[in-house]
């Protein structure tokens, strides 16, 4: 599929995250200290939008039930039950454009 533009670097300041829809899939793009990362936006526990949750460092906390994921890798960090990790995507910045590689 290639690279899909997610936005401008100014759209995602450090410590912030946004949700973008790419080919019908909701993707969360986060800026961690000037580095960009992307994962699926839907929590694997309940399907809620992770971009509505909280970002602390590189940990995304789901706003519904508190599942915590590493937004750089998509790996589950903390939750009482075992749930699937998120799919993570490579992010490329060219000039001031942020692209997600699908």
Secondary structure as GFF3:
##gff-version 3
##sequence-region A 1 102
A	DSSP	beta_strand	3	8	.	.	.	ID=ss1
A	DSSP	three_ten_helix	9	11	.	.	.	ID=ss2
A	DSSP	beta_strand	17	22	.	.	.	ID=ss3
A	DSSP	beta_strand	25	32	.	.	.	ID=ss4
A	DSSP	beta_strand	35	40	.	.	.	ID=ss5
A	DSSP	three_ten_helix	50	52	.	.	.	ID=ss6
A	DSSP	beta_strand	54	56	.	.	.	ID=ss7
A	DSSP	beta_strand	59	61	.	.	.	ID=ss8
A	DSSP	beta_strand	68	70	.	.	.	ID=ss9
A	DSSP	beta_strand	76	78	.	.	.	ID=ss10
A	DSSP	beta_strand	88	94	.	.	.	ID=ss11
A	DSSP	beta_strand	97	101	.	.	.	ID=ss12
###
